[in-house]
Amino acid sequence: MKIWAHVDDFFTRGPDLESTQQALRLFLDLAVDVGLLYHPKKLSPPSQVQTYTGFIFDTRGIPTLRIPSAKREWALATVEYLVTKLGPISRLTLSVVTGTLESLVEATPNRIRHTYLRSFHSRVHPPGFEAGAQVYYTRCALNASTKEELRWWRAILRKSIGRQARGAKSATLIPTDGAGSGTGTGGTLGLTNKLLQMWMGQRNPVVFSFSSNWRELKPLHLMLLQLYSALQADLAGTTIFYFMDSSATYWIFHAGSSKSPRLHQLIRDIKMIELDLDIQLQTVHVPGLVMIQQGTDGLSRGLSMSPYHEQLGQLKLSSAVFSPLKFDCQLVTSTISDFGLAGKDFWMYQA
């Protein structure tokens, strides 16, 4: 009995040239022992720059997974055309573009997939069509969501950096915190050789129509906007750690996708700013109680850093911060009127 098997795409890597050559010789000798012969044209000698499975592995300096120039330029030209496209487009054409961008995901920061391809799939495969090729012979217009996704792909393809193993300033780690109170109304920022920066805000009542997950993720967006406007030059190549207490928000952000349109839009906005700032954003989940004890909670922020903290004591401070506000009928009535909210029956009070 004979068994024929076609084996392809092996990749050998090592910490230096000598060990890589040794590993390659061992691999080729083992292949001969089991009856496999490799064609010389398919074999590349050890090098710091290798083309493998359609990507360029570049270990000079910071290891980077790059997109080959020809592939990048073709994808960029296609994206540039679609960004300015006004009329309907064939779904067959759009499916080819979608497949091309899908093939480049591995070389994008954080391997972004659903974040900037969801709208593509919804346009290629709209509801109401059964399985088969019929849908590909119809046309569709590119909506605002698809255009936004195209602009992100245009930005990443223009940079042509690829996915780096680490930031250029890998030794610079910047800790930031979001609100631990469930309100999403604050954050802290610790830049190297700078004083700890703290900020907090207050939600307008209209914001509470959004989900709690949206409100928990919004401080991250606000923090990045603050960095973008004031400290952009100091952040390129750094790693930003963002601590949050909401496990649901943590997993949603790591997935890069949400079924909620508002939440998904917020994730896309955050990813776009991350690209513009040239940072590596890492989110870390911590219990809300820890954030309160550390003084990074949205309601207690600043109090734990106060010189009066030791005099008042942690228990008294926390009790005062979280004590309910007194009901002011005139203030509530004015708020309902100013923001066009529901009537008094919508509001529940407790003395």
C-alpha positions in Angstrom: 0.0 0.0 0.0 1.3 3.5 -0.9 0.1 6.8 0.7 0.7 10.0 -1.1 0.7 13.3 0.9 1.5 16.8 -0.2 3.0 18.9 2.6 3.7 22.6 2.2 4.6 25.8 4.1 7.1 25.0 6.8 8.8 27.9 8.6 11.9 27.6 10.8 13.0 30.4 13.0 15.7 30.8 15.7 17.3 33.4 17.9 20.4 33.7 15.7 21.8 32.6 12.3 23.8 29.6 13.6 20.9 28.0 15.5 18.5 28.6 12.6 20.9 26.9 10.1 21.2 24.0 12.5 17.5 23.6 12.9 17.0 23.8 9.1 19.6 21.0 8.5 17.9 18.9 11.1 14.5 19.4 9.5 15.7 18.6 6.0 17.6 15.5 7.2 14.5 14.3 8.9 12.4 15.0 5.8 14.7 12.8 3.8 14.5 10.0 6.4 10.7 9.8 5.9 10.9 10.1 2.1 10.2 13.7 1.5 12.3 15.8 -0.9 12.1 19.6 -1.1 12.6 21.4 -4.4 15.6 23.8 -4.2 13.5 26.7 -5.7 11.0 26.3 -2.9 13.7 26.5 -0.2 15.0 29.8 1.1 18.2 30.1 3.2 18.0 31.7 6.6 17.5 35.4 6.5 16.1 38.2 8.6 13.6 38.9 5.9 11.5 36.1 4.6 8.3 35.9 2.4 6.0 33.3 3.8 2.3 32.6 3.1 1.8 35.9 1.3 3.5 38.1 4.0 6.9 39.4 4.7 8.5 38.4 8.1 11.0 41.1 8.9 13.0 40.6 12.1 15.4 43.6 11.6 14.9 46.0 14.5 11.4 45.5 15.7 10.0 42.2 14.3 7.2 43.2 11.9 4.8 41.3 9.7 4.6 43.3 6.5 2.3 43.2 3.5 4.3 42.8 0.2 4.3 46.1 -1.8 2.5 44.7 -4.8 -0.3 43.3 -2.7 -0.5 46.5 -0.6 -0.6 48.8 -3.6 -3.4 46.8 -5.3 -5.5 46.7 -2.1 -4.9 50.5 -1.5 -5.9 51.4 -5.1 -9.1 49.4 -4.7 -9.9 51.0 -1.4 -9.1 54.5 -2.8 -11.5 53.9 -5.6 -14.3 52.7 -3.4 -13.9 55.6 -1.0 -14.8 58.0 -3.8 -17.4 55.7 -5.4 -20.8 57.4 -5.5 -23.2 55.0 -7.4 -24.1 51.4 -6.8 -21.5 48.7 -7.1 -21.7 45.0 -8.0 -21.8 42.7 -5.0 -19.5 40.3 -6.8 -16.9 43.1 -6.9 -17.5 44.0 -3.3 -17.1 40.4 -2.3 -13.7 40.2 -4.0 -12.6 43.4 -2.1 -13.8 41.9 1.1 -11.9 38.7 0.6 -8.7 40.7 -0.2 -9.0 42.8 2.9 -9.7 39.6 5.0 -6.5 38.2 3.7 -4.6 41.2 5.1 -6.0 41.0 8.6 -3.0 39.2 10.0 -0.8 42.2 9.2 -3.0 44.7 10.9 -2.7 46.0 14.5 -4.4 43.6 16.9 -5.5 41.5 13.9 -8.6 43.6 13.5 -11.3 41.6 11.6 -14.9 42.2 12.6 -14.3 45.8 13.6 -13.7 47.1 10.1 -15.2 44.3 7.9 -18.7 43.9 9.5 -20.4 46.4 7.2 -18.7 44.8 4.1 -20.2 41.4 5.0 -23.7 42.9 5.6 -23.6 44.6 2.2 -22.4 41.5 0.3 -24.8 39.2 2.1 -28.0 41.1 2.8 -31.0 39.4 4.4 -33.6 37.9 2.1 -31.3 36.0 -0.2 -31.0 32.2 -0.1 -27.7 30.4 -0.4 -26.3 30.5 -3.9 -24.7 32.8 -6.5 -27.8 34.9 -7.2 -26.9 37.6 -4.7 -23.6 38.3 -6.4 -25.3 39.5 -9.6 -27.1 42.3 -7.8 -25.9 45.8 -7.0 -25.8 47.8 -3.8 -24.7 51.3 -2.6 -22.0 51.8 -0.1 -23.5 53.2 3.1 -21.8 55.6 5.6 -20.7 52.6 7.8 -18.9 51.0 4.8 -17.3 54.2 3.9 -15.9 54.6 7.4 -14.5 51.1 7.3 -12.8 51.9 4.0 -11.2 55.0 5.4 -9.6 52.9 8.2 -8.3 50.4 5.7 -6.9 53.3 3.6 -5.1 54.7 6.6 -3.5 51.4 7.6 -2.5 50.6 4.0 -1.0 54.1 3.5 1.2 53.6 6.6 2.3 50.1 5.3 4.0 49.4 8.6 2.3 46.1 9.2 1.9 44.4 12.6 4.8 45.0 14.9 5.7 42.7 17.8 6.0 45.6 20.1 5.9 49.4 20.2 9.0 51.5 19.2 9.1 52.7 22.8 8.4 49.3 24.4 10.0 50.4 27.7 7.4 53.2 28.1 4.2 51.9 29.7 1.4 54.4 30.4 -1.2 53.3 33.0 -4.7 54.7 32.7 -7.9 54.0 34.5 -11.6 54.3 33.8 -14.5 54.8 36.1 -15.2 52.0 38.6 -18.6 53.4 39.7 -20.7 52.1 36.7 -21.3 55.7 35.5 -18.3 56.0 33.1 -17.6 59.6 34.1 -13.8 59.8 34.7 -10.3 58.5 34.3 -6.7 58.9 35.3 -3.6 59.2 33.1 0.0 58.5 34.2 2.7 59.7 31.7 6.4 59.1 32.4 8.0 62.0 34.2 4.7 63.9 34.5 2.3 64.5 37.3 -0.7 62.1 37.5 -3.5 63.6 35.5 -7.1 63.1 36.6 -10.3 64.0 34.9 -14.0 63.5 35.6 -17.2 64.6 34.0 -20.9 64.4 34.4 -23.3 62.7 32.1 -26.2 64.5 30.5 -29.5 62.7 31.2 -29.8 61.9 27.5 -26.7 59.7 27.6 -28.5 57.2 29.9 -30.5 56.1 26.9 -27.3 54.3 25.9 -26.4 50.9 27.3 -24.3 50.5 30.5 -21.6 48.9 28.4 -21.4 51.9 26.2 -21.1 54.2 29.2 -18.3 52.0 30.6 -16.4 52.1 27.3 -16.9 55.8 26.7 -14.2 56.9 29.2 -11.6 55.1 27.1 -12.7 57.0 24.1 -12.6 60.3 26.0 -9.2 59.5 27.4 -7.8 58.8 23.9 -9.4 62.0 22.6 -7.6 63.9 25.4 -4.3 62.3 24.5 -4.8 63.0 20.8 -5.4 66.7 21.4 -2.8 67.5 24.0 0.0 64.8 24.1 0.1 63.2 20.6 3.8 63.8 20.1 4.8 62.1 23.4 2.8 58.9 22.7 4.0 57.5 19.4 5.3 54.0 19.8 4.2 53.6 23.4 2.0 51.1 25.1 -1.2 52.3 26.8 -2.6 50.1 29.6 -6.3 50.9 30.3 -7.8 49.4 33.5 -11.5 48.8 33.6 -13.8 47.0 36.0 -16.6 46.0 33.6 -15.9 42.4 32.4 -18.6 42.7 29.7 -17.0 45.8 28.2 -13.5 44.2 28.5 -14.5 41.2 26.3 -16.5 43.3 23.9 -13.5 45.5 23.3 -11.2 42.5 22.8 -13.6 41.0 20.3 -13.5 44.3 18.4 -17.2 43.8 17.6 -20.6 44.3 19.1 -24.2 43.6 17.9 -25.2 46.9 19.3 -24.7 49.6 16.6 -23.9 52.3 19.0 -21.3 50.2 20.9 -19.8 48.9 17.7 -19.4 52.5 16.4 -17.7 53.4 19.6 -15.2 50.6 19.2 -14.4 51.7 15.7 -13.8 55.2 16.9 -11.4 54.0 19.5 -9.5 51.8 17.0 -9.2 54.7 14.6 -7.7 57.0 17.3 -5.3 54.2 18.3 -4.1 54.0 14.7 -3.7 57.8 14.5 -1.7 58.0 17.8 0.5 55.1 16.7 0.1 53.4 20.1 -0.5 49.8 21.3 -3.6 49.8 23.5 -4.0 47.0 26.1 -7.0 46.7 28.3 -6.9 45.0 31.7 -9.8 44.0 33.8 -9.7 44.7 37.5 -12.5 44.5 40.2 -14.3 47.8 40.8 -13.6 47.6 44.5 -9.8 47.8 43.8 -10.3 50.9 41.6 -12.2 52.6 44.4 -9.6 51.7 47.0 -6.9 53.1 44.7 -8.7 56.3 44.2 -9.3 55.8 40.5 -13.0 55.5 40.7 -15.1 58.0 38.8 -16.8 59.3 42.0 -13.9 59.2 44.4 -11.2 60.4 42.0 -8.9 63.0 43.5 -10.1 62.5 47.1 -7.6 59.7 47.8 -4.8 61.9 46.5 -5.9 64.8 48.8 -3.7 65.9 51.7 -6.8 65.6 53.9 -7.2 62.0 53.1 -5.4 60.7 56.1 -7.3 63.0 58.4 -10.7 62.0 57.2 -10.1 58.3 56.7 -11.0 56.0 53.8 -14.3 54.8 55.3 -15.6 58.3 56.0 -14.5 59.5 52.6 -16.2 56.7 50.7 -19.4 57.0 52.7 -19.5 60.7 51.9 -18.8 60.2 48.2 -21.4 57.5 47.7 -24.1 59.0 49.9 -27.3 59.9 47.8 -27.9 63.5 46.8 -30.9 65.4 48.2 -33.9 65.5 45.9 -34.4 68.9 44.3 -37.8 69.1 42.6 -37.0 72.3 40.7 -33.7 70.9 39.4 -35.4 67.7 38.1 -38.2 69.7 36.5 -35.7 71.9 34.7 -33.7 68.9 33.5 -36.8 67.2 32.1 -37.7 70.4 30.2 -34.1 71.2 29.0 -33.4 67.7 27.5 -37.0 66.8 26.4 -37.2 63.8 28.6 -40.2 61.8 29.7 -42.6 63.2 32.3 -42.3 62.8 36.1 -43.7 59.3 35.9 -40.4 58.3 34.2 -38.4 59.3 37.3 -38.4 57.2 40.5 -37.4 58.9 43.8 -36.6 57.4 47.2 -36.1 59.5 50.3 
